[in-house]
Amino acid sequence: MTSCRKIAALALISAALVASAQSQQPQASTVLHAARILDVAAGKVLTPGEVLVTGNRIVEAGTRVTHPAGAAVIDLGDTTLMPGLIDAHVHLFLHVGDEAFQTVRESVPERTLIAASAARADLMAGFTAERDMGTEGAGCADVAVRNAINTGLIPGPRMRMSCNAIDINGGHEDNSGLNPEEHLLSNADRADSAGDIIRVMREQRKQGADFTKIYETGRDRLVGNVFTTPYQYTEAELAAAVAEAHRTGSRVGVHCTGEPGARYAVDAGVASVDHADFLSPETMKLMNEKEIFAVPTFAIVEYFAAHAATPMAGERENAQQLYHAEQFKKQMAAGVPFAVGSDVGPFPHGTQAREYELMVEYGMSPAEVLRSGLINGAKLLDWADSIGQLKPHFFADIIAVPGDPLKDIKVLEHPSFVMKNGEVVRKN
């Protein structure tokens, strides 16, 4: 072996040894201490509260944990330690304003920058994991946002992305009713048959989608106490979509406000029925048996009612909210499982803890809302063994809130500490 080759070989061996030594170095540990800690599964607050974090994982959590030598200790005072919040229905690519036309006026690059800002706002508000339910015409630009978050380029929650939603020609988000001569692009990907749906799903999956969102109903009508909404896809078409999603280990969530679309979606085996204003007794029974989650999205309707263009439009939104609240009580009584999703985007990002509050106002206990939001939300996002609880081996996604969330759910609005993946991103 020549001397040059020997030197090169020695350099490679040296580099390998250094890398091996670095990988074997112990990761830094941090102990979080607070007055209280939330046990989400048990629905209890324990006193005091501590969490031991090493690297990006929780090692211990409870009233007392090990304090390793050299571990940093962060005393969070009179707060409650709890898992980072989960929002199972967000739109990073939407913002407050004219929702129908921002997708026409703004370019995809502009909307992607807006989405990055929205992701940061949500994280700072304590939302450490979210499911984005469609870019509303920006294609798979959401994949770029997710990847930028995952590589540390921008701050944001853990994200599950769907690219565009899928819709029939002239359907719920197809800019129908506008001048047809303008040939406006749809805010969703058009698909008019099972074959079309599968083709679109495969293209979206190729571009990085985590799951599929499908528009199943719209537009809605409430006359007196009778709620109607046309369906967009048959049970067979939805079943084809669910089978295609399962082929790649993915899921389907549907925008679905009522029957018969809800029954078609549940029979097909979707993962969630989002909005779920009206569900028949048969559909509710099946959702209980199949553990298909309803995601009510009350916060968006409240916002639309308060900011309606006309008093009459505000009255319509309020009437629909009251109707949905009564149906929500029936759904709880029937054992429908819930996840928490706000539909944030058309109302300000970072304010969606309001959804947790409204579910309490409409009859669910704070403990059950937190289980729905965190444990069920983690299941819906396919992170059931990684987030949503303060447990060993789970990701260190942790927030601290003032007061006791089981006594006052409104404390979720004011996190004073946010840790995601073991890194402190907010402390004040």
C-alpha angles and dihedrals in degrees: 000000000000120000090249091054091047091052091049092049092049090050091053092048091048092050091049091050092050091049091048092049091049092050090052095051112111115256119242116265130213130192117208114203126189140154092259144014129205121231098200098189094049094039091230138126114218128201125257111010132213136169126190112210124189116182107323097331138083111243100178137000131183142081091313130018136179115279104211118208109273095014116146114239121211112193109203095182122205097008139107120244113219140153119282112271122260126214112193096190119045138141110210090178095059128075139179112294138055099354094187095056107030086080089057099042099043125069121231092250090053092047091049091056089049089051091053090053091048091051090054092048091052093049093049088052090059100263104135097169132034143168113223109214101204137324092239095233102338094105114211096340085118088070089062090052092049092048092048089053092047093051093047095247092124132012119251147120126286102277138209109196131200103183108216119350116247119247141168120255106279091010136138099303101023097108086247116172093042126108104298091204089067091062093212116196117251119253085227137041110268120234124164102179142028089263091052092049093052092047091052092045092052092050092048091047089051089055093051109271115162095202142350130259118200129188105228103169143026162173100037128214129191116188113175103314096333116104119195133175130166118241120234104199132035123237089255092054092049091046089055089053092049091049091051091049091050090050089066097034092257137122143226126230121187135210096226128156103173154343144352088013093057092056091048090051095047093046088051091053104244119175097234143009105214119207094005095187092166129020125174119234090252092052092048091051091051092047089054092049096044096037093236109165127231113213106197103193097200096158096068093053091049090052094047090050092051093046101037119147092233136020089245091055090049091052090052092052092048092049091051091048092052091047091050092047090056091047089048089060090052091049092052091049090051092054098248108168115234139204123192119248127158106191087230117182103075084057122046118294113237094038099080097107080092088082091064089050095050092051087056092046090053095053114282119120117245090243092054093044089053091048089049093047099042111025097031091037090055090050092050091051091048092244098107093134096043113042143019098062138058098243136136114278093017118122113272095249100146137157134185122216131185117254127358117313091203089061099036117018089189090079087080087076091067114049110172094188132037126183122179123185091348095306123112108233098168133024121161 
